[in-house]
Amino acid sequence: MTTTSAARDAAAPGGPRARLADARLYLCTDAREERGDLEDFLHAALAGGVDVVQLRDKSLDVARELELQELVARVAGEHDALWAVNDRADVAGLTGAPVVHMGQRDLPVGAVRSLLGPGPVLGRSTHSAAQAAGADADPDVDYFCVGPLWATPTKPGRAAVGLDLLREVAASRPTTPWFAIGGVDAGRLDAVLDAGATRVVVVRAITQAPDPGRAARDLRERLG
């Protein structure tokens, strides 16, 4: 596939970029190695309405991550959902991930685009209004996340940015799809929506739920 056709396919109706723009509920999960239930968990969460799922587990060696990304890809495909690789452009390239997410301290998005070409949807973490504006203006960024809104154990040492930043970003009316992230759960969702977000990334709200499918379904219904 040529560079031009890859970019066209990604942007086409039903392609990864169009599907990302329609996404409302993005789930990050660890590998659930202690429970041994990753596949069943993914089926439940995706059936409940998760639009994008990302495996994010720093404890995995690369061989195990490659193995599990194949599992995530298969299950996501069965539910017509997107799946994402976090941080690792090499893993994304080897697995053909449709979505790749980069933090502020990871490879620049432009470098990832150079490595992987025009096909993958590229995301960026932002923690300030300036970073959000930069992501919105960057032609290589397909979506960005704003947060963490509340302190969260998944990002130890990262200061919470609070809802005021969310309101500021929403008021700027970004043209790039963006998600609120960091401590978002069912009890906080109304405040997040009231602050102007329409898309959220969640972790514990689903990963620690007694019934992940129901938790996903309840969140997705409230997101519209």
Secondary structure, 3 states (H helix, E strand, C coil): CCHHHHHHHHHCCCCHHHHHHHCCEEEEECCCCCCCCHHHHHHHHHHCCCCEEEECCCCCCHHHHHHHHHHHHHHHHHCCCEEEEECCHHHHHHHCCCEEEECCCCCCHHHHHHHHCCCCEEEEEECCHHHHHHHHHCCCCCEEEECCCCCCCCCCCCCCCHHHHHHHHHHCCCCCCEEEECCCCCCCHHHHHHCCCCCEEECHHHHCCCCHHHHHHHHHHHHC
